[in-house]
Amino acid sequence: MLEKFKDKIESYVTISDAFLEELKMTCQPRKVKKNEILVKYGGTYHKIFFVAKGGFKSSLQTPEGIKKTTWFYFDDLFNIIPVKDSFLSGKPTKYEIEAIEHSEVLEISMDAIQAWLTKFSEFNTFFRYDMIKDFILVEEIRTHQICYPKDYFLKYLYENFPIIVNRAPSQAVADFMGITPEWYSKLKKKLNKPHKY
């Protein structure tokens, strides 16, 4: 698990021996079963998770108690899970993050992240560049989701982010798109894509 996190960082910068030792001492490996809750609604989290293997979905709980799928995290796309509303404010999170596959994560405290940002220039560089890259991609997806018809948006996901539609359950993708599973199935047939159950 640690090797994959090291590889991600080294796709931007070279890691010093001192920083590698810190990673080994600080990152806590954890296995998460499919359908297991990684982040519970109402919990307070001062940590992030790096997805070394598997996938997760994020859900927001409405005032009526209905869970709505808001995002996805995979080992090859958006593989850092921040519990932003909790660790930035110190308040209970409004989100739930559930494994959609058998997964492996590294749990990293925000205290460690803050220390590494000042102590290791390579981590500072990685953090900034990776955060900016993911921010741009998230904004691009959100813009397409808001501005374009559902069939165009699904085609856009297949062409640009196939990992989402190929590995996330159909019901979760439909929920993310704001449509019924039946409508989602029809859109997939229209695009000549197989239906995933």
Buried (B, 14 or more C-beta within 10 A) or exposed (E): BBEBBBEBBEEBBEBEEEBBEBBEEBBEEBBBEEEEBBBBBEEEBEBBBBBBBBBBBBBBBEEEEEBEBBBBBBBEBBBBBBBEBBBEEEEBBBBBBBBBBBBBBBBBBBEBBEBBBEEBEBBBEBBEEBEEEBEEBEEEBEEBBEEEEBBEBBBBBBEEBEBBBBBBBBBBBBBBBEBEBEBBBBBBEEEEBEEBE
